[in-house]
């Protein structure tokens, strides 16, 4: 009820102002006064206000900087974050100078050259020197900003060193999964066609391929059994037929993947990415070492996400079908940051910075930055539970051909 009354008061206030303006307009017409005629007194008052307003304007602006400036960005906790903040501050200094100078001149000249019937404006259509001045000066400043910005950007996005720690950030609606290399220190190859309940990242190993083929064969057999034992409408039968054809195509591609993996491993040996997936560590826990370069490999399973770690000044899109990278060297541990911000519960946080769906706000994961020795100890503990703990079960072994003869017959029967 209170809100309704407030709205009614506001509406009535607007209507009252509109009516007063209308009354003023009508009385002016009765007095023979034109709307565009402004008295010298009004002119002088407006000119004085043009000199008084910027004082309050600049004072309020300075207060905003003082009040909210420290909250614009959190403390930089990465090596490149410091460089990025310097670039950010450099741009702000230039903007502040231009902002105060142009607005001061704007209000000064508006007040100084108040209208006077005894003064005529000077017609000044063109000046080559002035044109050159206000073209070259901004261009010079822009050149400095662009060169400085490109230099900083190239440092941030350059290739990581060969001994950088590799960590994969895997995004999907609506959570993050973290993958670390196992004892070999190298992340294995992945393929989306191998994603299932036990292999959420699609890591390619001999056992994961066998298991996925077994699942496809089982799913296909269940579909065929339904066509044989159930009375189904034509549209449902057609749907099952399309699904079986899809499974056959998927099985063929995974079989081709296995062939390619075996050939690559035969040719390259340990240099093959397919030789390093079995000991990878897949976690719902995110740790990074301080003062050690980290190469983040960022992927997405479904839609575009964005890996965002504010304190580390990290942001990179996670794009389906490709791997984006970002190198970062943390400089402050979680414990040290808790001391700085005076909050014992503080944690660095990994967020998604793209609105990726209804539960986008849930895509966050705490990050622990710790000394290198503590990180190594923690990672060794995690290596005791690698992605592939052992060989695939015997029941998972299946024929490697695309479709056995009886499968081809069944498909033909359905069609």
C-alpha positions as CSV (number, residue, x, y, z in Angstrom):
1,X,0.0,0.0,0.0
2,X,2.8,2.4,0.9
3,X,4.4,1.8,-2.6
4,X,1.2,2.6,-4.3
5,X,0.8,5.8,-2.4
6,X,4.4,6.9,-3.3
7,X,3.7,6.2,-6.9
8,X,0.5,8.2,-6.9
9,X,2.3,11.1,-5.2
10,X,5.0,11.1,-7.8
11,X,2.5,10.9,-10.7
12,X,0.5,13.8,-9.2
13,X,3.7,15.8,-8.8
14,X,4.6,15.3,-12.4
15,X,1.1,16.4,-13.5
16,X,1.3,19.5,-11.3
17,X,4.6,20.5,-12.8
18,X,3.3,20.0,-16.3
19,X,0.2,22.2,-15.5
20,X,2.4,24.9,-14.0
21,X,4.5,24.9,-17.1
22,X,1.4,25.2,-19.2
23,X,0.1,28.1,-17.1
24,X,3.5,29.9,-17.5
25,X,3.4,29.4,-21.2
26,X,-0.1,30.9,-21.5
27,X,0.7,33.9,-19.3
28,X,3.8,34.6,-21.4
29,X,1.7,34.6,-24.6
30,X,-0.8,37.0,-22.9
31,X,2.1,39.4,-22.0
32,X,3.3,39.2,-25.6
33,X,6.6,37.5,-24.5
34,X,8.2,35.1,-26.9
35,X,9.5,31.8,-25.5
36,X,13.0,32.3,-26.9
37,X,13.3,35.8,-25.3
38,X,15.5,35.6,-22.2
39,X,16.0,38.6,-20.0
40,X,19.6,39.9,-19.2
41,X,19.0,39.0,-15.6
42,X,18.3,35.3,-16.5
43,X,21.4,35.3,-18.7
44,X,23.6,36.6,-15.9
45,X,22.2,34.1,-13.4
46,X,22.8,31.2,-15.8
47,X,26.4,32.4,-16.5
48,X,27.0,32.5,-12.7
49,X,25.6,29.0,-12.3
50,X,27.9,27.8,-15.1
51,X,30.8,28.8,-12.8
52,X,29.3,27.5,-9.6
53,X,28.1,24.1,-11.0
54,X,31.6,22.7,-11.9
55,X,32.8,23.3,-8.4
56,X,30.1,21.0,-7.0
57,X,30.5,18.7,-10.1
58,X,34.2,18.2,-9.6
59,X,33.9,17.9,-5.8
60,X,31.3,15.1,-6.2
61,X,33.5,13.4,-8.8
62,X,36.5,13.5,-6.5
63,X,34.4,12.1,-3.6
64,X,33.3,9.2,-5.8
65,X,36.9,8.4,-6.5
66,X,37.8,8.6,-2.8
67,X,34.8,6.6,-1.7
68,X,34.6,3.8,-4.4
69,X,38.1,3.9,-6.0
70,X,39.5,1.2,-3.7
71,X,36.6,-1.1,-4.7
72,X,37.0,-0.9,-8.5
73,X,39.4,-3.9,-8.6
74,X,40.6,-6.3,-5.9
75,X,44.3,-6.6,-5.1
76,X,46.3,-8.0,-7.9
77,X,47.6,-11.4,-6.9
78,X,49.5,-12.4,-10.1
79,X,52.6,-11.2,-11.9
80,X,50.8,-10.0,-15.0
81,X,48.1,-8.5,-12.8
82,X,50.5,-5.8,-11.6
83,X,51.4,-4.9,-15.2
84,X,47.7,-4.8,-16.1
85,X,46.9,-2.6,-13.2
86,X,49.7,-0.2,-14.2
87,X,48.2,0.0,-17.7
88,X,44.8,0.6,-16.2
89,X,46.1,3.4,-13.9
90,X,48.0,5.0,-16.8
91,X,44.8,5.2,-18.8
92,X,42.9,6.6,-15.8
93,X,45.5,9.4,-15.4
94,X,45.1,10.5,-19.0
95,X,41.3,10.3,-18.8
96,X,41.2,12.3,-15.6
97,X,43.4,15.1,-17.1
98,X,41.3,15.3,-20.2
99,X,38.1,15.1,-18.2
100,X,39.0,18.0,-15.8
101,X,40.5,20.1,-18.5
102,X,37.7,19.9,-21.1
103,X,34.9,20.3,-18.5
104,X,36.6,23.2,-16.9
105,X,37.0,25.0,-20.2
106,X,33.5,24.1,-21.2
107,X,31.9,25.7,-18.1
108,X,34.4,28.6,-18.1
109,X,33.6,29.7,-21.7
110,X,29.9,29.1,-21.2
111,X,29.9,31.6,-18.3
112,X,32.4,34.1,-19.7
113,X,30.7,34.5,-23.1
114,X,27.2,35.1,-21.8
115,X,24.8,36.6,-24.3
116,X,24.9,40.3,-24.7
117,X,23.0,42.4,-27.3
118,X,26.0,44.7,-27.5
119,X,28.4,42.0,-28.6
120,X,28.5,40.1,-31.9
121,X,30.0,36.7,-32.3
122,X,33.2,36.5,-34.3
123,X,32.9,34.4,-37.4
124,X,35.9,32.0,-37.4
125,X,35.3,29.2,-39.9
126,X,38.7,27.5,-40.2
127,X,42.3,27.4,-39.0
128,X,44.8,24.9,-40.3
129,X,47.1,25.2,-37.3
130,X,44.3,24.5,-34.8
131,X,43.1,21.6,-36.9
132,X,46.6,20.1,-36.9
133,X,47.0,20.7,-33.2
134,X,43.7,19.0,-32.0
135,X,44.3,16.2,-34.5
136,X,48.0,15.4,-33.8
137,X,47.9,15.8,-29.9
138,X,45.1,13.2,-29.4
139,X,46.7,11.0,-32.1
140,X,50.0,11.1,-30.2
141,X,48.3,10.2,-26.9
142,X,46.3,7.4,-28.6
143,X,49.6,6.0,-30.1
144,X,51.2,5.9,-26.7
145,X,48.2,4.2,-25.2
146,X,48.0,1.6,-28.0
147,X,51.7,0.8,-28.0
148,X,51.7,0.5,-24.2
149,X,48.6,-1.7,-24.3
150,X,49.9,-3.9,-27.1
151,X,53.2,-4.4,-25.2
152,X,51.3,-5.4,-22.1
153,X,48.9,-7.6,-24.0
154,X,51.8,-9.5,-25.8
155,X,53.4,-10.1,-22.4
156,X,50.2,-11.5,-21.0
157,X,49.2,-13.7,-24.0
158,X,52.7,-14.9,-25.0
159,X,53.5,-18.6,-24.9
160,X,54.1,-20.2,-21.5
161,X,57.5,-21.6,-20.6
162,X,58.1,-25.3,-21.3
163,X,58.3,-26.0,-17.6
164,X,55.0,-24.3,-16.7
165,X,52.5,-26.3,-14.7
166,X,49.7,-27.5,-16.9
167,X,46.1,-27.3,-15.5
168,X,42.9,-27.7,-17.4
169,X,39.7,-25.9,-16.5
170,X,36.7,-27.7,-18.0
171,X,33.4,-25.8,-18.1
172,X,29.9,-27.2,-18.5
173,X,26.5,-26.1,-17.4
174,X,26.8,-25.4,-14.5
175,X,30.1,-26.3,-12.9
176,X,33.9,-26.6,-13.3
177,X,36.1,-29.6,-13.4
178,X,39.8,-29.4,-12.9
179,X,42.4,-31.7,-14.5
180,X,46.0,-32.0,-13.5
181,X,48.7,-34.1,-15.2
182,X,49.8,-37.3,-13.4
183,X,53.3,-38.4,-12.6
184,X,54.4,-37.9,-16.2
185,X,53.7,-34.2,-16.0
186,X,51.8,-34.1,-19.3
187,X,48.0,-33.9,-19.9
188,X,46.6,-36.6,-22.1
189,X,44.5,-36.1,-25.3
190,X,40.7,-35.8,-25.1
191,X,37.8,-36.5,-27.4
192,X,34.2,-35.4,-26.8
193,X,32.9,-38.8,-28.2
194,X,34.4,-40.6,-25.2
195,X,32.5,-38.5,-22.6
196,X,30.4,-40.6,-20.3
197,X,29.6,-40.9,-16.6
198,X,33.0,-42.1,-15.6
199,X,35.0,-40.0,-18.1
200,X,33.4,-36.5,-17.9
201,X,36.3,-34.9,-19.8
202,X,36.6,-37.5,-22.6
203,X,40.2,-38.5,-21.8
204,X,41.5,-40.8,-24.5
205,X,43.0,-44.1,-23.3
206,X,42.8,-47.6,-24.6
207,X,40.5,-48.6,-21.7
208,X,38.2,-45.5,-22.1
209,X,37.8,-46.4,-25.8
210,X,36.9,-50.0,-25.0
211,X,34.4,-48.9,-22.4
212,X,32.7,-46.4,-24.7
213,X,32.4,-49.0,-27.4
214,X,30.9,-51.4,-24.9
215,X,28.4,-48.8,-23.9
216,X,27.4,-48.1,-27.5
217,X,26.9,-51.8,-28.2
218,X,24.8,-52.2,-25.1
219,X,22.7,-49.1,-26.0
220,X,22.3,-50.4,-29.5
221,X,21.2,-53.9,-28.3
222,X,18.6,-52.4,-26.0
223,X,17.2,-50.3,-28.9
224,X,17.0,-53.4,-31.1
225,X,15.4,-55.4,-28.4
226,X,12.6,-52.8,-28.1
227,X,11.9,-53.1,-31.8
228,X,11.6,-56.8,-31.5
229,X,9.6,-57.2,-28.3
230,X,7.4,-54.0,-28.3
231,X,4.7,-52.9,-30.5
232,X,5.7,-49.3,-31.4
233,X,4.0,-46.6,-33.6
234,X,5.7,-45.7,-36.8
235,X,7.2,-42.4,-35.6
236,X,8.8,-44.1,-32.6
237,X,10.1,-46.9,-34.8
238,X,11.6,-44.3,-37.1
239,X,13.2,-42.5,-34.1
240,X,14.8,-45.8,-32.9
241,X,16.0,-46.5,-36.4
242,X,17.7,-43.0,-36.5
243,X,19.2,-43.6,-33.1
244,X,20.7,-46.9,-34.1
245,X,22.2,-45.3,-37.2
246,X,23.7,-42.6,-35.0
247,X,25.2,-45.2,-32.7
248,X,26.7,-47.0,-35.7
249,X,28.3,-43.8,-36.9
250,X,29.6,-43.0,-33.4
251,X,31.0,-46.5,-33.2
252,X,32.8,-46.1,-36.5
253,X,34.3,-42.8,-35.5
254,X,35.5,-44.1,-32.1
255,X,37.0,-47.1,-33.9
256,X,38.8,-44.8,-36.2
257,X,40.0,-42.8,-33.2
258,X,41.5,-46.0,-31.7
259,X,43.3,-46.7,-35.0
260,X,44.7,-43.2,-35.1
261,X,45.8,-43.4,-31.4
262,X,47.6,-46.7,-32.0
263,X,49.4,-45.4,-35.1
264,X,50.4,-42.1,-33.3
265,X,51.7,-44.0,-30.3
266,X,53.6,-46.4,-32.5
267,X,55.2,-43.5,-34.4
268,X,55.9,-41.0,-31.6
269,X,56.1,-43.2,-28.5
270,X,56.0,-41.2,-25.3
271,X,55.8,-38.0,-27.3
272,X,52.3,-38.9,-28.4
273,X,49.5,-37.1,-26.4
274,X,47.6,-40.4,-26.4
275,X,50.2,-41.9,-24.1
276,X,49.6,-39.6,-21.1
277,X,45.9,-39.7,-20.3
278,X,45.7,-42.7,-18.0
279,X,47.4,-41.1,-15.0
280,X,45.7,-37.7,-15.3
281,X,43.9,-36.4,-12.1
282,X,40.3,-35.2,-12.5
283,X,39.1,-33.2,-9.5
284,X,36.4,-30.8,-8.2
285,X,39.2,-29.0,-6.3
286,X,41.4,-26.2,-7.6
287,X,44.9,-25.5,-6.3
288,X,47.8,-23.5,-7.8
289,X,51.4,-22.9,-6.7
290,X,52.6,-19.4,-5.8
291,X,55.6,-17.9,-7.8
292,X,55.4,-20.7,-10.4
293,X,54.1,-20.2,-13.9
294,X,50.9,-22.0,-14.8
295,X,49.5,-22.7,-18.2
296,X,45.7,-22.9,-18.0
297,X,44.0,-24.9,-20.8
298,X,40.4,-23.9,-20.9
299,X,37.6,-26.0,-22.6
300,X,33.8,-26.2,-22.7
301,X,31.5,-29.1,-23.1
302,X,28.3,-27.3,-24.2
303,X,28.1,-23.5,-24.6
304,X,30.5,-20.5,-24.3
305,X,31.6,-20.0,-20.8
306,X,34.4,-17.7,-19.5
307,X,37.0,-18.6,-16.9
308,X,37.4,-15.5,-14.6
309,X,39.6,-15.3,-11.6
310,X,39.4,-11.6,-10.5
311,X,42.3,-11.4,-8.1
312,X,44.6,-13.1,-10.6
313,X,43.4,-10.9,-13.4
314,X,42.6,-14.0,-15.5
315,X,39.7,-14.1,-18.0
316,X,39.5,-16.2,-21.0
317,X,36.5,-17.6,-22.9
318,X,35.8,-21.4,-22.8
319,X,34.7,-22.2,-26.4
320,X,33.1,-25.6,-27.4
321,X,35.3,-27.4,-29.9
322,X,38.6,-25.7,-29.1
323,X,41.1,-25.2,-26.3
324,X,42.0,-21.6,-25.2
325,X,45.0,-20.9,-23.0
326,X,46.2,-18.4,-20.5
327,X,49.4,-18.2,-18.6
328,X,49.5,-16.9,-15.0
329,X,52.0,-16.7,-12.2
330,X,50.3,-16.3,-8.8
331,X,52.2,-14.0,-6.4
332,X,50.1,-14.1,-3.2
333,X,49.0,-17.2,-1.4
334,X,45.5,-17.6,0.0
335,X,46.8,-17.4,3.6
336,X,48.7,-14.2,2.9
337,X,45.7,-12.7,1.2
338,X,43.6,-13.5,4.2
339,X,46.0,-11.4,6.3
340,X,45.9,-8.5,3.8
341,X,42.1,-8.4,3.6
342,X,41.7,-9.3,7.2
343,X,39.2,-12.1,6.5
344,X,40.0,-15.6,7.7
345,X,37.4,-17.0,5.4
346,X,38.7,-15.4,2.2
347,X,39.2,-17.6,-0.9
348,X,40.3,-16.8,-4.4
349,X,37.5,-17.8,-6.7
350,X,37.0,-19.1,-10.2
351,X,33.8,-17.8,-11.8
352,X,32.1,-18.0,-15.2
353,X,31.9,-14.5,-16.7
354,X,29.4,-15.4,-19.5
355,X,25.7,-15.7,-18.8
356,X,25.5,-19.3,-19.8
357,X,22.0,-20.3,-18.6
358,X,19.6,-20.3,-15.7
359,X,22.1,-21.5,-13.1
360,X,25.0,-19.4,-14.3
361,X,25.4,-17.9,-10.8
362,X,26.3,-21.4,-9.6
363,X,29.4,-21.7,-11.7
364,X,32.0,-20.8,-9.1
365,X,34.8,-22.8,-7.4
366,X,37.2,-21.7,-4.6
367,X,40.9,-21.6,-5.6
368,X,43.7,-22.3,-3.1
369,X,47.0,-20.6,-3.9
370,X,49.8,-22.2,-1.8
371,X,53.6,-22.4,-1.6
372,X,55.1,-24.6,-4.3
373,X,56.2,-27.3,-1.8
374,X,52.6,-27.6,-0.3
375,X,51.2,-27.7,-3.9
376,X,53.6,-30.5,-4.9
377,X,52.7,-32.5,-1.7
378,X,49.0,-32.0,-2.4
379,X,49.3,-33.0,-6.1
380,X,51.2,-36.2,-5.1
381,X,48.4,-37.2,-2.8
382,X,45.9,-36.7,-5.7
383,X,48.1,-38.8,-8.0
384,X,47.2,-41.8,-5.9
385,X,43.7,-41.7,-7.5
386,X,44.3,-41.2,-11.2
387,X,41.6,-41.0,-13.9
388,X,42.3,-44.6,-15.0
389,X,42.9,-46.6,-11.8
390,X,43.4,-49.9,-13.7
391,X,42.7,-51.9,-16.8
392,X,39.2,-52.0,-18.2
393,X,37.0,-54.8,-16.9
394,X,36.8,-58.0,-19.0
395,X,33.2,-57.5,-19.8
396,X,34.1,-54.3,-21.6
397,X,36.1,-56.1,-24.3
398,X,34.1,-55.9,-27.6
399,X,34.6,-56.5,-31.3
400,X,36.3,-53.6,-33.0
401,X,34.5,-53.8,-36.3
402,X,31.8,-51.2,-37.2
403,X,28.9,-53.6,-37.1
404,X,28.7,-57.3,-36.8
405,X,26.6,-59.1,-39.6
406,X,23.6,-59.6,-37.2
407,X,23.7,-55.9,-36.5
408,X,23.5,-55.1,-40.2
409,X,20.6,-57.5,-40.6
410,X,18.7,-55.9,-37.6
411,X,19.2,-52.4,-39.0
412,X,17.9,-53.6,-42.4
413,X,14.9,-55.1,-40.7
414,X,14.1,-51.9,-39.0
415,X,14.3,-49.9,-42.2
